[in-house]
Amino acid sequence: MTERGAAAADRPIRVLFVCTGNSARSIMAESVLRDHGGARFDVHSAGTDPRGINPLTARVLGEAGLPTQDLASESVLDYVGQPFDYVITVCDNARQTCPVFPGDHHKLHWSIEDPAGATGSENERLRVFRATFDEISRRVAEFAASANRQARSRGNAILRG
């Protein structure tokens, strides 16, 4: 394998999750993939209109044993110009307003209802956040397996080339 091929096969898969507020869905996805994917993924999240991390997001992540101290609600504009292997929008609004990122990457869209819009008592809203977390966890596990297969496939193509 050439040095360039080795570097391409060994580098982390860069992923950006995007939603509107970067307060719940994209933060959850970032945290879950960081935990699930480990060093194999370089994961970020951002919002088209960042609003800070929702306290119920932090609570649900804490309940799942996921760290929250390094998470931050950031603007998608902070990432414009950076290359990613995958840009994943997790809400319909972000899909429509997400800027274009350079390079050859996969754009995926997961239409996930915003738990921050839930109403009712704190316990009722917490149930919605937990359900959203469960859905995102399932999708991230499926995504990580697929992305790893594709990365191995590209690495093997480099080995054969």
N, C-alpha and C positions, 0 to 999 in steps of 0.2 A: 504494500500500500504506500502511496506517495505521502510525503509529509502533509501536503494540503488535504489529501483524502482522510488522513488520520485525524487532522484537526476538525474537519467537517463532521466526521463520524462521532467524535468524542465531545464536541461542544454541547452545552445544554440547549434544550428546545426552548426558544423564547416565546412566551405567551403573554398577551395583553387582554384582560377582561374589561369590557366597557359597559357601563350603564349610565343612566342619567345622573343620579346624585352621588354615586360611588359611596353610598352609605350602608348598603345591605347586600344585594345580590352579587355584585362584582367583588366586593370585599370578601364575602363568604367563599366565592369561587377561588380567589387568590389564596386564601388561607388553606382551603382544602387541598388544592393542587400542590402548594408548597409542602404540606404534610405528606400527601399521598405520593407525590412524584420525587421528592427529595432533590438531590443535586442534579438529577437528570433534567430538571426544568428550571428555567429562569423566569419567574412569574411576577407579573405586575397587574395592577388594576387602576382604573381611572374613570372619571365621570365627565360627561359633556357639560354638566352644571354641578360640580361637587358641593356637597352640603355637610360634610363631616360624618363620622361613623355613628350610626344609630346605636343608642345604648342597648337595645334589644339584640342587635347584631353581635355586639361584644359579649353579651350574656350567653347567647346560643353557642358562640364559638368557645367560650369558656366552659360551658357545660360539656362540650365535645372534647375538651382537653386540648384545644388548639390555642396557640399563643396569640395574643392581640397587641402586645406592646409595640411591635414594629410596624403595625398597619397604620396607614394614613389615607385620608380622602384626598385624592389628587385630581388635577385637571388632565383631560386627555391631551390638551395642548402641550403639556410637559413632555409628551412622548412623540409628538410629530417629528418626523425626520429620522426616527430610530427604526431599525429593521426588526421585524418579528417573524417568527415562523407561523404563528397563529394569532389572529385578532378575532376575539369572540365577543360579540355583543350579546348581552343577556336581557335586553328589553327592546321593545319595538321602537321606542323613541330614539334610543341611542343608535339603533340600526340606521335610522334615517338621517341622523345628524353627525355620525362618526366621521372624522376626517379620513382622508386617504393616506395610507401608510406606504412608504416606498418598498420596492423590492418584490421578490417572489415569495408570497405567503398565502396561507389559506385563510379565508374569511368564513367564519361560522356564525350562526345566529341561533340563540336559544331564547324563545319567547317565554319569559318567566314573569309572573305577576309580581308586582312590587309589594313586599310585605309591609313596607313603611306606610302604605295606604290603608292598612287594616284599621278597623275601628272597634270599639268596645272596651272592655276592661283590659287591664294589663295582662291578665292571664289569657284572655281571648286573643289579644294581639301576639302574645308570646307563642301561642299554639300555631299561628300563621307563620311566624318567623321560623319555628322548628320545622314545619312542613316544607317551607322554602329551602331551608338548610338540607333537609333529607333529599329533596329533588335535585338540588345542586350537587350534593355529594354523589348521588347516583350518576348524574351526567358527567361529572369530573372523572369518576372511575372509568367510565366507558371511553371518554376522551383520552385519558392518559394511556390506556391500553392501546388504543388505535394510533395515537401519536408515536408511541414507542415502537409499534410494528412498522409504521411508515419510516421512522428514523433508521431502524435496523435494515429495512429494505433499501433505503438510499445508501447506507453504509456498505451493504453487500454489492450494490451496483458499482460503487466506487472501487471496491475490492476487485471486481471482475474487469473494470475498465482499465 
